[in-house]
């Protein structure tokens, strides 16, 4: 299968979050080749996390789904040449905020490029505008390989095509290339390519036209290379045998893979197969379902009202015409007064009809919004931790905010219906008034509407660009405010001002282009509408039409362009509104959290998992456990058992896999291979995870502190208590904080505990854990961060004493705090390297534990005893020299 079998229009797929452009372009490309795939499956398969998706992961997914996908680095000037044959492709562009972004470049038609941008949808752009957005990547490559390519027929043929756009003289272009190839090195042909690029830029700027003069400019630039700016070169030497190449990174999709055996439309691995047939939730279906829940009475009433209001517009002109004719036939003032009363009553009735229509349509919109929000509240508890951990908090907040757009859907729909009916009634009225000119009238109406709709994509593109620059400025302001202290402390104000100026200039230019385009489009539509109106009026006069009919004809024809513009504006609002609603409604289409990771076991297998007599602590067994996160192996080959009520300390270098192990025990991650995690004799999945969570304590810096009172934060998650006992405050050493608050039941702690210091926040988290009655499993991941050594060790002893019957696991970078543990695990590169008591490990000078302990001790000693540091201590808010 080749590119000829792809769809002409690439399916539109809008990314569900700010980080999902990778899965969105995958879904669009696969659908463009008639391959069905679940969006959430793609998201999981390409390991989308808070860092987004890598281009290598996209290439692997496309290949696994049966497409010929190849990652290429091609010169920017070659990418959009039809002769290069690299479309369709996934390309990287730069957003106004400087961040990279994936798009699909689908096909080129007459100088226009069809792209699918996951952030904005499918649209057509010019070659120049797309080329300006492409991200330029630089790569070091072998000089011999580079020379072989630039002197090949593939490169020189594309160079010749570009030179022919400068001067349509094949003999001249070929002779230039032959002269450049006579050189022994690759720099001569690269210099010719750079001269061609520079000349094409001069032509695009309008300073010179293609032809002989442009050819002379290219020849002169080639012979005088100092005239060529460095940005025109696609490669430069970088040391001996190395070339620094610049170009665009793309994934070229050549079509489906040819195979003698039918290939499934899903990846070869088992990742997410259960979710392969997932059905997406479209805004139209969600709105229709919410509308049906309240019945069709109100929509039908509004529809009848819109029909009457639209018909009333057509009657306006009839009434006015009758008024003109009757005013010439009657002379009594009383009769004229009665006619005026009738006209005023007619217009008042139309106005009175508009008011309930507007109120009812907005009421329908509010009810739809309430229904959808209710579904969200029902759905949120069924979404897993992985879903929220892989999305930015700001993105989720924006989705909740975008739900307000639901109330505008009925208003927009009824407006479109009303304007359409008005255009239909006016067209019928014109045909009845001037039957001899029915064809002329129909052509004029169609032409007016066609011109209006044809110019809307240009306005939409300009408006989208303008809004994108506004978004870039907003992100810049937010980042600047967040990093204000850092900017000032590093004296980076000048760099920030330069960046701000660049963004501001781009925003002003985009706004200027949008305003200029708007004025040009308005003038064009006005001229077209006026010309067609004059044509219809002159034809009416030629056929002997009367003066009153001419007035009606003129009024309707001049009103048609205005209605066409209103209809186009309303219709063009829907794609943007729909795109935002797709993002907002995406959580409704996500499958409920499924933590049943292991296949159903047979009766004989279940006998091996007979529940043991549960002591107070939990027994945990890891059998052949591996774990992969974001495509990286973080835990490998774990076979270990934790006995009930055992206390274990876990140490290791940063990034060794300690917190990933904690996430596995919390039930946040699914083991990668066929290994099993068994808790109390049962497979750790589904209901078992939920049950253990009720009997678990987790202390970590990322545990949320709410903008509520101190007491409310400590009681959070413990519905069996109403008040915090004084003992909890004493155990967590929060008496000093308690004394600072006027009322621990009222005073809020700020967003994410913003009113607290780092150490105070940790002690609040510890107090919440101490308040948990009789936990069976305690997981402490850096629980004492921000606390001094003496207080840290004191709180640890309290925790060990309080939870002596529970299974306790503590992860710490403070090795000295673990030297009294009877069991210590040392993790390195995701593997369990040492498992013994701290005293035994310390007695072995070659153990990793001893090395970590001595390295940390030496660092502390050198810091405290070093003469280059002046020592201070902070007591009661005062800085004292030690």
Buried (B, 14 or more C-beta within 10 A) or exposed (E): BEBEEBEEEBBBBBBBBBBBBBBBBBBBBBBBBEBEBBBBBBBBBBBBBEEBBBBEBBBBBBBBBBBBBBBBBBBBBBBBBEEBEBBBBBBBBBBBBEEBBBBBBBBBEEEBBBBBBBBBBBBBBEBEEBBEBBBEBEEEBEBEEBBEBBBEEEBBEBBBBBBBBBBEBEEBBBEBBEEBBEEEEBBBBBBBBBBBBBBBBBBEEEEBEBEEEBBEBBBEBBEEEEEBEEEBBBBBBBEEEEBBBBBBBBBBBBBBEEEEEEEEBBBEEEBBEEBBEBEBBBBEEBBEBBBEEBEEEBBEBBBEBBBBBBBBBBBBBEBBBBBEEEEEEEEEEEEBEEBEEEBEEBEEEBEEBBEEBBEBBBBBBEBBBEBBBEBBEEBEEEBBBBBEEBBEEEBBEBBEEBBEBBBBBBBBBBBBBBBBBBBBBBBEBBBEBBEBBEEBBEBBBEBBBEBBBEBBEBBBBBBBBBBBBBEBBEBBEEBBEEBEEEBEEEEEEEEBEEBBEEBEEBBEEBBEEBEEBBEEBEEBBEEBBEEBBEBBBEBBEEEEBEEBEBBBBBBBBEBBBBBBBBBBBBBBBBBBBBBBBBBBBBBBBBBEBEBBBBEEEEEEEEEEBEEEEBBBBBBBBBBEBBBBBBEEEBBBEBEEEBBBBBBBBBBBBEEBBBBBBBBBBBBBBBBBEEBBBBBBBBBBBBEBBEBBEEBBBBBBBEBEBBBBBBBBBBBBBEEEEEEBEEEBBBBBBBEEBBEEBEEBEEBBBBEEBEBBEEBBBBBBBBBBBBBBEEBBBBBBBBBBBBBEEEEBBBBBEBBBEBBEBBBBBBBBBBBBBBBBBEBBBBBBBBBBBBEBBBEBBBEEEEBBBBEBBEEBEEEEEEEEEEEEEEEEEEEEEEEEEE
